[in-house]
């Protein structure tokens, strides 16, 4: 298996561990203690990310869509639904890994459009608009 394929698997397992399973002890194995956070919505470091997640509703669900990797970078298109807000968040998360550990993160977030609000008439994630 290539490094890129390994990195994609690691990122998906890390996101599932943190956002869906809320297993913070296991998540520490995926995120570096020196984790660099570039998101405008998340406090610095691994603890900033974990604290944000602790404050999200227990109903939160993370789903991944398209995932790409090049070198030490992985980019994943995902949906954070049942997040307590008026709409799911559609995200493109970019992470950099070193030796199989997430060390740096950037994101782009947008509220998910409905069929009524989508100018393109196409869903932002998956094949259907949210129900």
Secondary structure, DSSP 4 states (H G I P E B T S, - for coil): --HHHHHHHHHHHHHIIIIIS--HHHHTTTEEEEEEE--TTS-SHHHHHHHHHHTS-TT-EEEEEEEEEETTEEEEEEEEESSSSSSPEEEEEEEEEETTEEEEEEEEEEEPPPTTT-SSSS-SSSSS---
